[in-house]
Amino acid sequence: MLTATLERTTFLPYKTKHLSGGESVMADAIKYDIFKSDGTKVLLRVEVVEGLERAMNRIEELAANDPTSDYFLYCAEVGKVIRRLQRMSPRADSLADEAPRKKAG
């Protein structure tokens, strides 16, 4: 008699995507939330994107067009921020903390 130990596994939700050439591929069906913050403690939900690759591309596109905000890619399925793109320009409050420096001479 053969016995096997069953291991607990997690399967990611995938769906079949049909291409124009008649081919079918498996596509990531997880939905990702994109949030933005302008430096306040308020997060604004920008949009929901299906598929990790599309979500990563979209968050980069949004951040490139709005360098004054931070962007977060959140996956509710795992309850984690997957990616964070920080603003490129310094925050106004950090500039106020820096004292003007004079050159000697």
N, CA, C and O atoms as CSV, one atom per row, in Angstrom:
chain,resi,resn,atom,element,x,y,z
A,1,MET,N,N,0.836,-1.179,0.000
A,1,MET,CA,C,0.000,0.000,0.000
A,1,MET,C,C,0.883,1.246,0.000
A,1,MET,O,O,1.779,1.386,0.833
A,2,LEU,N,N,0.619,2.140,-0.937
A,2,LEU,CA,C,1.364,3.384,-1.028
A,2,LEU,C,C,0.613,4.505,-0.341
A,2,LEU,O,O,-0.603,4.640,-0.480
A,3,THR,N,N,1.343,5.288,0.386
A,3,THR,CA,C,0.725,6.466,1.007
A,3,THR,C,C,1.529,7.691,0.616
A,3,THR,O,O,2.728,7.609,0.350
A,4,ALA,N,N,0.873,8.786,0.587
A,4,ALA,CA,C,1.541,10.044,0.245
A,4,ALA,C,C,1.109,11.111,1.236
A,4,ALA,O,O,-0.037,11.157,1.682
A,5,THR,N,N,2.042,11.941,1.554
A,5,THR,CA,C,1.746,13.060,2.432
A,5,THR,C,C,1.287,14.232,1.575
A,5,THR,O,O,1.960,14.619,0.619
A,6,LEU,N,N,0.154,14.782,1.923
A,6,LEU,CA,C,-0.340,15.938,1.193
A,6,LEU,C,C,0.256,17.206,1.784
A,6,LEU,O,O,0.235,17.418,2.997
A,7,GLU,N,N,0.775,18.024,0.924
A,7,GLU,CA,C,1.310,19.299,1.369
A,7,GLU,C,C,0.328,20.393,1.021
A,7,GLU,O,O,-0.348,20.340,-0.006
A,8,ARG,N,N,0.260,21.366,1.873
A,8,ARG,CA,C,-0.625,22.496,1.628
A,8,ARG,C,C,0.063,23.434,0.645
A,8,ARG,O,O,1.207,23.839,0.855
A,9,THR,N,N,-0.631,23.768,-0.410
A,9,THR,CA,C,-0.073,24.664,-1.412
A,9,THR,C,C,-1.031,25.820,-1.662
A,9,THR,O,O,-2.225,25.740,-1.372
A,10,THR,N,N,-0.487,26.869,-2.195
A,10,THR,CA,C,-1.292,28.029,-2.541
A,10,THR,C,C,-1.228,28.209,-4.043
A,10,THR,O,O,-0.144,28.247,-4.626
A,11,PHE,N,N,-2.377,28.319,-4.665
A,11,PHE,CA,C,-2.433,28.538,-6.098
A,11,PHE,C,C,-2.880,29.967,-6.359
A,11,PHE,O,O,-3.877,30.429,-5.803
A,12,LEU,N,N,-2.144,30.651,-7.197
A,12,LEU,CA,C,-2.543,31.998,-7.563
A,12,LEU,C,C,-3.662,31.919,-8.584
A,12,LEU,O,O,-3.662,31.032,-9.437
A,13,PRO,N,N,-4.608,32.829,-8.506
A,13,PRO,CA,C,-5.700,32.787,-9.479
A,13,PRO,C,C,-5.222,33.216,-10.858
A,13,PRO,O,O,-4.694,34.314,-11.030
A,14,TYR,N,N,-5.407,32.364,-11.809
A,14,TYR,CA,C,-5.057,32.659,-13.193
A,14,TYR,C,C,-6.276,32.425,-14.057
A,14,TYR,O,O,-7.159,31.645,-13.700
A,15,LYS,N,N,-6.325,33.086,-15.168
A,15,LYS,CA,C,-7.390,32.846,-16.120
A,15,LYS,C,C,-6.775,32.730,-17.501
A,15,LYS,O,O,-5.654,33.182,-17.735
A,16,THR,N,N,-7.512,32.126,-18.406
A,16,THR,CA,C,-7.025,31.951,-19.768
A,16,THR,C,C,-7.269,33.222,-20.566
A,16,THR,O,O,-8.368,33.776,-20.561
A,17,LYS,N,N,-6.240,33.667,-21.240
A,17,LYS,CA,C,-6.342,34.846,-22.089
A,17,LYS,C,C,-6.117,34.387,-23.520
A,17,LYS,O,O,-5.126,33.721,-23.816
A,18,HIS,N,N,-7.031,34.741,-24.397
A,18,HIS,CA,C,-6.936,34.338,-25.792
A,18,HIS,C,C,-6.294,35.442,-26.617
A,18,HIS,O,O,-6.749,36.586,-26.600
A,19,LEU,N,N,-5.241,35.095,-27.334
A,19,LEU,CA,C,-4.537,36.046,-28.178
A,19,LEU,C,C,-5.156,36.082,-29.565
A,19,LEU,O,O,-5.905,35.182,-29.946
A,20,SER,N,N,-4.837,37.130,-30.316
A,20,SER,CA,C,-5.431,37.300,-31.639
A,20,SER,C,C,-5.063,36.173,-32.605
A,20,SER,O,O,-5.827,35.884,-33.526
A,21,GLY,N,N,-3.933,35.545,-32.417
A,21,GLY,CA,C,-3.502,34.458,-33.297
A,21,GLY,C,C,-4.144,33.121,-32.964
A,21,GLY,O,O,-3.770,32.101,-33.543
A,22,GLY,N,N,-5.100,33.103,-32.047
A,22,GLY,CA,C,-5.760,31.862,-31.678
A,22,GLY,C,C,-5.079,31.135,-30.529
A,22,GLY,O,O,-5.577,30.108,-30.069
A,23,GLU,N,N,-3.943,31.654,-30.058
A,23,GLU,CA,C,-3.231,31.023,-28.951
A,23,GLU,C,C,-3.867,31.423,-27.629
A,23,GLU,O,O,-4.496,32.476,-27.529
A,24,SER,N,N,-3.704,30.591,-26.629
A,24,SER,CA,C,-4.191,30.886,-25.288
A,24,SER,C,C,-3.015,30.878,-24.323
A,24,SER,O,O,-2.134,30.023,-24.416
A,25,VAL,N,N,-3.003,31.821,-23.407
A,25,VAL,CA,C,-1.968,31.874,-22.373
A,25,VAL,C,C,-2.656,32.087,-21.026
A,25,VAL,O,O,-3.787,32.568,-20.954
A,26,MET,N,N,-1.951,31.719,-19.973
A,26,MET,CA,C,-2.476,31.948,-18.640
A,26,MET,C,C,-2.112,33.364,-18.218
A,26,MET,O,O,-0.966,33.784,-18.377
A,27,ALA,N,N,-3.073,34.099,-17.685
A,27,ALA,CA,C,-2.848,35.483,-17.281
A,27,ALA,C,C,-3.132,35.634,-15.788
A,27,ALA,O,O,-4.034,34.993,-15.250
A,28,ASP,N,N,-2.362,36.478,-15.138
A,28,ASP,CA,C,-2.526,36.800,-13.728
A,28,ASP,C,C,-3.861,37.517,-13.542
A,28,ASP,O,O,-4.093,38.550,-14.170
A,29,ALA,N,N,-4.740,36.991,-12.695
A,29,ALA,CA,C,-6.055,37.591,-12.486
A,29,ALA,C,C,-6.147,38.357,-11.172
A,29,ALA,O,O,-7.231,38.798,-10.789
A,30,ILE,N,N,-5.029,38.518,-10.480
A,30,ILE,CA,C,-5.046,39.255,-9.219
A,30,ILE,C,C,-5.189,40.737,-9.523
A,30,ILE,O,O,-4.586,41.250,-10.465
A,31,LYS,N,N,-5.997,41.423,-8.712
A,31,LYS,CA,C,-6.188,42.858,-8.878
A,31,LYS,C,C,-5.328,43.594,-7.856
A,31,LYS,O,O,-5.259,43.214,-6.687
A,32,TYR,N,N,-4.680,44.648,-8.321
A,32,TYR,CA,C,-3.781,45.451,-7.500
A,32,TYR,C,C,-4.312,46.872,-7.404
A,32,TYR,O,O,-4.740,47.452,-8.402
A,33,ASP,N,N,-4.283,47.430,-6.199
A,33,ASP,CA,C,-4.723,48.803,-5.980
A,33,ASP,C,C,-3.525,49.732,-6.079
A,33,ASP,O,O,-2.452,49.432,-5.557
A,34,ILE,N,N,-3.713,50.853,-6.748
A,34,ILE,CA,C,-2.674,51.886,-6.819
A,34,ILE,C,C,-3.148,53.072,-6.001
A,34,ILE,O,O,-4.227,53.617,-6.233
A,35,PHE,N,N,-2.317,53.464,-5.033
A,35,PHE,CA,C,-2.600,54.606,-4.173
A,35,PHE,C,C,-1.549,55.675,-4.404
A,35,PHE,O,O,-0.435,55.385,-4.841
A,36,LYS,N,N,-1.920,56.934,-4.103
A,36,LYS,CA,C,-0.938,58.015,-4.168
A,36,LYS,C,C,-1.048,58.866,-2.929
A,36,LYS,O,O,-2.112,58.968,-2.318
A,37,SER,N,N,0.069,59.480,-2.562
A,37,SER,CA,C,0.144,60.382,-1.418
A,37,SER,C,C,0.967,61.586,-1.827
A,37,SER,O,O,2.013,61.448,-2.461
A,38,ASP,N,N,0.491,62.767,-1.463
A,38,ASP,CA,C,1.226,63.982,-1.799
A,38,ASP,C,C,2.054,64.497,-0.626
A,38,ASP,O,O,2.476,65.653,-0.625
A,39,GLY,N,N,2.284,63.659,0.355
A,39,GLY,CA,C,3.085,64.047,1.509
A,39,GLY,C,C,2.245,64.221,2.761
A,39,GLY,O,O,2.793,64.305,3.860
A,40,THR,N,N,0.934,64.277,2.620
A,40,THR,CA,C,0.056,64.322,3.777
A,40,THR,C,C,-0.168,62.894,4.248
A,40,THR,O,O,0.362,61.953,3.656
A,41,LYS,N,N,-0.934,62.729,5.289
A,41,LYS,CA,C,-1.198,61.378,5.795
A,41,LYS,C,C,-2.387,60.731,5.089
A,41,LYS,O,O,-2.816,59.639,5.462
A,42,VAL,N,N,-2.907,61.395,4.089
A,42,VAL,CA,C,-4.056,60.880,3.350
A,42,VAL,C,C,-3.588,60.143,2.105
A,42,VAL,O,O,-2.776,60.659,1.337
A,43,LEU,N,N,-4.110,58.920,1.908
A,43,LEU,CA,C,-3.831,58.154,0.697
A,43,LEU,C,C,-5.052,58.227,-0.207
A,43,LEU,O,O,-6.184,58.091,0.256
A,44,LEU,N,N,-4.822,58.439,-1.480
A,44,LEU,CA,C,-5.887,58.494,-2.463
A,44,LEU,C,C,-5.778,57.270,-3.362
A,44,LEU,O,O,-4.735,57.011,-3.962
A,45,ARG,N,N,-6.871,56.525,-3.442
A,45,ARG,CA,C,-6.891,55.359,-4.319
A,45,ARG,C,C,-7.078,55.852,-5.748
A,45,ARG,O,O,-8.093,56.466,-6.075
A,46,VAL,N,N,-6.089,55.577,-6.596
A,46,VAL,CA,C,-6.092,56.084,-7.964
A,46,VAL,C,C,-6.860,55.160,-8.889
A,46,VAL,O,O,-7.740,55.603,-9.627
A,47,GLU,N,N,-6.529,53.878,-8.851
A,47,GLU,CA,C,-7.201,52.912,-9.719
A,47,GLU,C,C,-6.862,51.493,-9.304
A,47,GLU,O,O,-5.996,51.263,-8.460
A,48,VAL,N,N,-7.563,50.546,-9.916
A,48,VAL,CA,C,-7.317,49.121,-9.714
A,48,VAL,C,C,-6.885,48.548,-11.057
A,48,VAL,O,O,-7.508,48.807,-12.086
A,49,VAL,N,N,-5.799,47.757,-11.032
A,49,VAL,CA,C,-5.263,47.180,-12.264
A,49,VAL,C,C,-5.185,45.669,-12.091
A,49,VAL,O,O,-4.787,45.176,-11.036
A,50,GLU,N,N,-5.563,44.945,-13.126
A,50,GLU,CA,C,-5.508,43.489,-13.089
A,50,GLU,C,C,-4.190,43.005,-13.677
A,50,GLU,O,O,-3.809,43.399,-14.779
A,51,GLY,N,N,-3.503,42.153,-12.939
A,51,GLY,CA,C,-2.240,41.581,-13.400
A,51,GLY,C,C,-1.047,42.367,-12.881
A,51,GLY,O,O,-1.021,43.596,-12.937
A,52,LEU,N,N,-0.060,41.635,-12.376
A,52,LEU,CA,C,1.111,42.277,-11.782
A,52,LEU,C,C,1.921,43.075,-12.792
A,52,LEU,O,O,2.336,44.197,-12.499
A,53,GLU,N,N,2.150,42.529,-13.954
A,53,GLU,CA,C,2.956,43.237,-14.956
A,53,GLU,C,C,2.291,44.551,-15.373
A,53,GLU,O,O,2.949,45.588,-15.465
A,54,ARG,N,N,0.996,44.498,-15.623
A,54,ARG,CA,C,0.271,45.718,-15.996
A,54,ARG,C,C,0.277,46.724,-14.855
A,54,ARG,O,O,0.412,47.925,-15.091
A,55,ALA,N,N,0.132,46.248,-13.615
A,55,ALA,CA,C,0.126,47.137,-12.453
A,55,ALA,C,C,1.485,47.805,-12.260
A,55,ALA,O,O,1.554,48.996,-11.955
A,56,MET,N,N,2.564,47.045,-12.437
A,56,MET,CA,C,3.916,47.619,-12.299
A,56,MET,C,C,4.157,48.679,-13.374
A,56,MET,O,O,4.717,49.738,-13.091
A,57,ASN,N,N,3.737,48.394,-14.597
A,57,ASN,CA,C,3.903,49.375,-15.677
A,57,ASN,C,C,3.081,50.628,-15.410
A,57,ASN,O,O,3.541,51.743,-15.654
A,58,ARG,N,N,1.862,50.443,-14.909
A,58,ARG,CA,C,0.978,51.589,-14.674
A,58,ARG,C,C,1.491,52.483,-13.560
A,58,ARG,O,O,1.428,53.706,-13.681
A,59,ILE,N,N,1.999,51.904,-12.473
A,59,ILE,CA,C,2.490,52.721,-11.365
A,59,ILE,C,C,3.722,53.532,-11.804
A,59,ILE,O,O,3.906,54.668,-11.367
A,60,GLU,N,N,4.553,52.951,-12.657
A,60,GLU,CA,C,5.706,53.687,-13.177
A,60,GLU,C,C,5.266,54.838,-14.077
A,60,GLU,O,O,5.851,55.921,-14.042
A,61,GLU,N,N,4.246,54.600,-14.872
A,61,GLU,CA,C,3.712,55.642,-15.745
A,61,GLU,C,C,3.127,56.802,-14.928
A,61,GLU,O,O,3.372,57.969,-15.233
A,62,LEU,N,N,2.363,56.472,-13.903
A,62,LEU,CA,C,1.773,57.500,-13.050
A,62,LEU,C,C,2.845,58.317,-12.334
A,62,LEU,O,O,2.765,59.544,-12.281
A,63,ALA,N,N,3.844,57.636,-11.786
A,63,ALA,CA,C,4.914,58.322,-11.054
A,63,ALA,C,C,5.740,59.217,-11.974
A,63,ALA,O,O,6.192,60.284,-11.558
A,64,ALA,N,N,5.940,58.793,-13.214
A,64,ALA,CA,C,6.706,59.606,-14.166
A,64,ALA,C,C,5.960,60.886,-14.527
A,64,ALA,O,O,6.579,61.918,-14.785
A,65,ASN,N,N,4.628,60.818,-14.545
A,65,ASN,CA,C,3.820,61.987,-14.896
A,65,ASN,C,C,3.505,62.887,-13.711
A,65,ASN,O,O,3.015,64.000,-13.898
A,66,ASP,N,N,3.778,62.426,-12.495
A,66,ASP,CA,C,3.507,63.215,-11.292
A,66,ASP,C,C,4.637,63.012,-10.280
A,66,ASP,O,O,4.481,62.254,-9.323
A,67,PRO,N,N,5.761,63.677,-10.484
A,67,PRO,CA,C,6.910,63.469,-9.593
A,67,PRO,C,C,6.755,64.092,-8.209
A,67,PRO,O,O,7.660,63.967,-7.385
A,68,THR,N,N,5.632,64.759,-7.929
A,68,THR,CA,C,5.439,65.380,-6.618
A,68,THR,C,C,4.706,64.471,-5.640
A,68,THR,O,O,4.475,64.861,-4.495
A,69,SER,N,N,4.338,63.268,-6.068
A,69,SER,CA,C,3.588,62.347,-5.206
A,69,SER,C,C,4.307,61.014,-5.064
A,69,SER,O,O,5.089,60.617,-5.928
A,70,ASP,N,N,4.028,60.329,-3.955
A,70,ASP,CA,C,4.492,58.957,-3.749
A,70,ASP,C,C,3.387,58.028,-4.248
A,70,ASP,O,O,2.204,58.332,-4.094
A,71,TYR,N,N,3.767,56.899,-4.846
A,71,TYR,CA,C,2.798,55.926,-5.342
A,71,TYR,C,C,3.049,54.580,-4.699
A,71,TYR,O,O,4.196,54.186,-4.489
A,72,PHE,N,N,1.963,53.868,-4.385
A,72,PHE,CA,C,2.025,52.575,-3.728
A,72,PHE,C,C,1.208,51.568,-4.521
A,72,PHE,O,O,0.092,51.862,-4.951
A,73,LEU,N,N,1.766,50.380,-4.713
A,73,LEU,CA,C,1.060,49.275,-5.354
A,73,LEU,C,C,0.741,48.272,-4.256
A,73,LEU,O,O,1.646,47.700,-3.647
A,74,TYR,N,N,-0.548,48.058,-4.003
A,74,TYR,CA,C,-1.003,47.233,-2.886
A,74,TYR,C,C,-1.755,46.010,-3.397
A,74,TYR,O,O,-2.585,46.111,-4.300
A,75,CYS,N,N,-1.458,44.865,-2.815
A,75,CYS,CA,C,-2.157,43.622,-3.150
A,75,CYS,C,C,-2.972,43.192,-1.933
A,75,CYS,O,O,-2.414,42.808,-0.906
A,76,ALA,N,N,-4.287,43.260,-2.056
A,76,ALA,CA,C,-5.175,42.888,-0.949
A,76,ALA,C,C,-5.115,41.390,-0.662
A,76,ALA,O,O,-5.349,40.967,0.470
A,77,GLU,N,N,-4.804,40.589,-1.675
A,77,GLU,CA,C,-4.748,39.131,-1.485
A,77,GLU,C,C,-3.692,38.724,-0.470
A,77,GLU,O,O,-3.885,37.764,0.277
A,78,VAL,N,N,-2.575,39.447,-0.436
A,78,VAL,CA,C,-1.516,39.134,0.531
A,78,VAL,C,C,-1.425,40.193,1.630
A,78,VAL,O,O,-0.686,40.023,2.600
A,79,GLY,N,N,-2.178,41.286,1.477
A,79,GLY,CA,C,-2.209,42.327,2.499
A,79,GLY,C,C,-0.918,43.101,2.620
A,79,GLY,O,O,-0.535,43.507,3.718
A,80,LYS,N,N,-0.230,43.315,1.483
A,80,LYS,CA,C,1.065,44.004,1.531
A,80,LYS,C,C,1.207,45.015,0.404
A,80,LYS,O,O,0.589,44.899,-0.654
A,81,VAL,N,N,2.047,46.014,0.672
A,81,VAL,CA,C,2.465,46.926,-0.384
A,81,VAL,C,C,3.522,46.188,-1.190
A,81,VAL,O,O,4.532,45.743,-0.644
A,82,ILE,N,N,3.287,46.062,-2.483
A,82,ILE,CA,C,4.187,45.323,-3.358
A,82,ILE,C,C,5.321,46.226,-3.854
A,82,ILE,O,O,6.459,45.784,-4.008
A,83,ARG,N,N,4.993,47.484,-4.097
A,83,ARG,CA,C,5.995,48.411,-4.611
A,83,ARG,C,C,5.663,49.818,-4.181
A,83,ARG,O,O,4.493,50.186,-4.076
A,84,ARG,N,N,6.703,50.615,-3.929
A,84,ARG,CA,C,6.532,52.024,-3.583
A,84,ARG,C,C,7.480,52.839,-4.439
A,84,ARG,O,O,8.678,52.562,-4.500
A,85,LEU,N,N,6.934,53.842,-5.094
A,85,LEU,CA,C,7.754,54.773,-5.863
A,85,LEU,C,C,7.676,56.116,-5.170
A,85,LEU,O,O,6.604,56.711,-5.058
A,86,GLN,N,N,8.830,56.592,-4.704
A,86,GLN,CA,C,8.857,57.845,-3.969
A,86,GLN,C,C,9.071,59.021,-4.907
A,86,GLN,O,O,9.659,58.902,-5.981
A,87,ARG,N,N,8.567,60.162,-4.454
A,87,ARG,CA,C,8.703,61.398,-5.225
A,87,ARG,C,C,10.161,61.695,-5.504
A,87,ARG,O,O,11.053,61.329,-4.739
A,88,MET,N,N,10.376,62.365,-6.613
A,88,MET,CA,C,11.743,62.712,-6.999
A,88,MET,C,C,12.180,64.043,-6.406
A,88,MET,O,O,13.363,64.243,-6.132
A,89,SER,N,N,11.238,64.948,-6.207
A,89,SER,CA,C,11.587,66.252,-5.649
A,89,SER,C,C,11.494,66.196,-4.131
A,89,SER,O,O,10.684,65.441,-3.594
A,90,PRO,N,N,12.310,66.983,-3.427
A,90,PRO,CA,C,12.284,66.954,-1.965
A,90,PRO,C,C,10.984,67.543,-1.433
A,90,PRO,O,O,10.340,68.368,-2.080
A,91,ARG,N,N,10.623,67.101,-0.248
A,91,ARG,CA,C,9.424,67.622,0.411
A,91,ARG,C,C,9.665,69.061,0.857
A,91,ARG,O,O,10.789,69.438,1.188
A,92,ALA,N,N,8.608,69.850,0.861
A,92,ALA,CA,C,8.718,71.254,1.270
A,92,ALA,C,C,9.150,71.378,2.726
A,92,ALA,O,O,9.924,72.273,3.065
A,93,ASP,N,N,8.655,70.486,3.600
A,93,ASP,CA,C,9.014,70.576,5.012
A,93,ASP,C,C,10.479,70.225,5.257
A,93,ASP,O,O,11.065,70.709,6.225
A,94,SER,N,N,11.081,69.404,4.415
A,94,SER,CA,C,12.494,69.066,4.602
A,94,SER,C,C,13.382,70.213,4.138
A,94,SER,O,O,14.483,70.393,4.659
A,95,LEU,N,N,12.918,70.983,3.172
A,95,LEU,CA,C,13.691,72.139,2.723
A,95,LEU,C,C,13.721,73.223,3.791
A,95,LEU,O,O,14.727,73.917,3.938
A,96,ALA,N,N,12.629,73.379,4.540
A,96,ALA,CA,C,12.564,74.401,5.575
A,96,ALA,C,C,13.510,74.088,6.723
A,96,ALA,O,O,13.984,74.997,7.404
A,97,ASP,N,N,13.786,72.807,6.942
A,97,ASP,CA,C,14.677,72.403,8.032
A,97,ASP,C,C,16.146,72.687,7.726
A,97,ASP,O,O,16.961,72.828,8.639
A,98,GLU,N,N,16.474,72.770,6.457
A,98,GLU,CA,C,17.864,73.004,6.085
A,98,GLU,C,C,18.197,74.493,6.196
A,98,GLU,O,O,17.536,75.335,5.589
A,99,ALA,N,N,19.207,74.797,6.962
A,99,ALA,CA,C,19.634,76.191,7.112
A,99,ALA,C,C,20.491,76.588,5.931
A,99,ALA,O,O,21.260,75.773,5.420
A,100,PRO,N,N,20.372,77.817,5.493
A,100,PRO,CA,C,21.233,78.259,4.390
A,100,PRO,C,C,22.695,78.201,4.801
A,100,PRO,O,O,23.056,78.582,5.915
A,101,ARG,N,N,23.510,77.729,3.909
A,101,ARG,CA,C,24.933,77.596,4.235
A,101,ARG,C,C,25.710,78.643,3.457
A,101,ARG,O,O,25.495,78.838,2.261
A,102,LYS,N,N,26.626,79.321,4.163
A,102,LYS,CA,C,27.465,80.335,3.532
A,102,LYS,C,C,28.842,79.736,3.260
A,102,LYS,O,O,29.376,78.964,4.058
A,103,LYS,N,N,29.380,80.101,2.152
A,103,LYS,CA,C,30.733,79.642,1.833
A,103,LYS,C,C,31.741,80.518,2.553
A,103,LYS,O,O,31.570,81.732,2.656
A,104,ALA,N,N,32.781,79.892,3.045
A,104,ALA,CA,C,33.850,80.633,3.715
A,104,ALA,C,C,34.756,81.265,2.671
A,104,ALA,O,O,35.075,80.658,1.648
A,105,GLY,N,N,35.163,82.500,2.951
A,105,GLY,CA,C,36.162,83.069,2.082
A,105,GLY,C,C,35.777,84.269,1.430
A,105,GLY,O,O,36.559,84.835,0.666
